[in-house]
Amino acid sequence: MHIVYVTPEFETEKKGGGLASYIANISRVLVQNGHKVTIVVSSEKNNDSIIWDKGIVVERVVNQGIKLPVPFYKIYKSWNLHRRVCKVVRENKADLIQYASYDSVGFFKVKKVPSVVRISSDCVMWRELKFYDTKKEDLNKLCLTDKIEYLSIRNSEYIFGPSKAIGELIEKRVGKRVTVIESPFFIKKIDYNYEIYDKLLQGKKYYLSHSSMSCLKGTHIIAEAIQEVCKEDKSAYFVFAGSDHGIFYKNGKVVSVKDYILEKAGAFADKVIFLGTLSREELYPVIERAYACLMPSRADNMPNTCIEAMALGEIVIGTNGASYEQLIEDKKSGLLIDIDDVKGMVERIQMVNRMNDRQRLELSNNAKEVTKRFAPEKVYQSLINYYDSVVKEWNGK
């Protein structure tokens, strides 16, 4: 089967997040199982065709020379990607095209080839939940950019995503069924770099946040829990490994997340350590030695950070309703709190602090066991069965 992935980001380009990692992982798995993969990606400066890994062709499409309002620029970008996809399909027959929901890259679709849309996020939630003081009603306020993204999803008969919570929300947004297919995950064998750990964390008991620092990721909840935790446990440190995305307010005010954390830590500011963005080689030793990993996200789409930490045997404190409940059974394979629940975060950290070695080991082993279902061979079979069903149904029309 020849599968074409259309995406706004990939590992060959400057911009790359969870979506880029997903496409890299699933592409490798498909090629290992005898399939052909082509990736068509937006690029800031490259307009060419390259061979990436395992013979995977990456078609890079540049968007330059035109200034448009954001909604229309997204349509323009989708059109440029569409033209390259058409060229790929003409030259190398494709069996299926998969469009990312993010950035409306599937606004234009090749009508002669079966296609699917994979949900990466909900554009309204991801925008509004970055504000500290966002309100529930804000989550239903759609701008033109949102409507374009939802239209690009709605215009597909076949939609899937890794998160049950986000899938259910998208179903309500677009009135179409969303199939849940989880994404593959595996920890690459790498040589650990202990320099950061040895220099800053050796011998310390610390709670770790290794997501980007923002209200969307719930960093403000960790900040507001620091004083209560440190009052009870004078040995505790809080470590942040991620970029500062700022704390936004509806009145236009923006503050540094680092400054907010230090302000909320008060007299315990010396118990806060910022590591910045780390490579995997630097990060894994830090994760493995954390007392717990803190992930109070307001919304997430089956986050790799959580699966990663659980695969390394860490106790994760995540949020119920933000996809973490799909990974964590409370008090069995990790711990759950409600969204924006500072008291819950304090109580769960204190619970971890009071656990004995046997209890910690039990949670650690259960967490590792959960991640086995993301083994590439298992996810591959679910995905290829879905692809086959889409192609079969399409050809039967």
Phi, psi and omega in degrees: 000135176258117183246132178251126177256130179246122191213150176277351182212149175201166187293341179284346184253169182298319182271126178196123178233219182298323179296316179299318180295319179300311183295322177298313182296311185290328178296315179298317180298316181296317180296320178298336180261017171091008181265162177256137182231134171236136179245126177249117189229145172290144180222148179282332186220349184255137178222077187203186177232125183229159172265123183268265185235141177056031178079009180286127180273131176245117177264114183258128187241116182272149177235097183223164170083012179212138177242124182221157170302151188311310182302319183283332176293323178296320177295317177300316180295318178298321180295318177298317177296319181300318180297321179290321178299317178301319179296316179299314182294323178295319186274331181219101184313127179257142178269332182200144176242132176246121178259140170284144175287329185297134175071013176059033183292343179260023179300320173254130182235148175286117188281342184267002181232133178300142182219158176229159173242130175257127181284124178258334184187178168248116190301322181292313180299315183296327179283309188287328184282357173282344179277133180299318187255032178294151180246160183303320182293338179295336184285356178242013178265109184260133172261177183298321179300318178297315182298324178294317180295316179294325178294321180294332175282314184299331182282006176251139177279340186235115185228135176215167179194166184276341188253127177295317183296312180290324178300316179295322178294315180296324177303318179290324182293317190247351178071026178233151180288139176244119177278140179262119174227114183289160187264153180288150176213137173207145178272119180289143177287115181226159175273116182295145173249110186269005187301311181296314181300310183298321185286320190246339190236349182308125177082001181261147172264118187220151173256134191247137166240117182240032170258172172300148184269112183194168175290327177303320179273001175077020182299328180297330179291319176296315180304317184283353179262345190302312185298315182296320180293314184289334175297323180276323185237095184292347182270352187283141172238156175240124186243133180239121179238095183173167182278152182272109181264000178083153173252120185258145175238154183296338180277004179098350180289140176226131178236154176294136178295322178302313180297320180296316180298313182294323178296314182289331178290334176057237182294347181256021180301332179287354178265007181252133181233127178254127181256347185075195180274126183250155171286163178301322181298325179276326187284319186301318176299328179290318178296312186298336183254007177287150177285329171194157176254130186256122184222068182274050183298146172282329178204145177203163184239069185054071189293132176298329181301323181287311180300319180301310181296318179295321179296331177273005176084019181274151171277123180251134170255109183238180185255134176284125181101358180241028179089344182292333178294343177283341181253326190246128167264118189305129178069007176243309179241011181161194181228144181240146172229167175283160178294137180060034184253090181295316180301317179297321179296314179301312182297320180289322176295318178296325177297316178297319181299330183268356180291145172273174184299322181296317180295319179296317180296322180297313177297320180298313181295320178295322178297314178300319182297320180302319186289349180295335181288349177265009178304135185309320183294328179287313181294321179304313183296320178296317183290315183292328174296320178294312178303313181300320181292323178295312181296317180297314180295319180298313182291339180276357182284000000 
